[in-house]
Amino acid sequence: MAAFLAWEADARARPVTAYVLGVKGRELLERHKHAFERDRVVVWSEHTAIPDGAAFVDETVRKLAKWMVENS
């Protein structure tokens, strides 16, 4: 969660295009992929089609937040 908050603060400080936001967000998710897969919050692979990276990041973070509330 700390990594996401730091990434989000940086994105607010230096606005980027939706494409760059999606790429950087996907990189962040890839670095912490095990956290999402361990509890089956979200599972993806290099073969998963992701037409909109920013939407994928948004949906993934929303699923994580929901999982955190339900499992706290």
Secondary structure, DSSP 8 states (H G I E B T S, - for coil): -HHHHHHHHHHHHS---HHHHHHHHHHHHHHTHHHHHHTTS----TT---S-HHHHHHHHHHHHHHHHHHT-
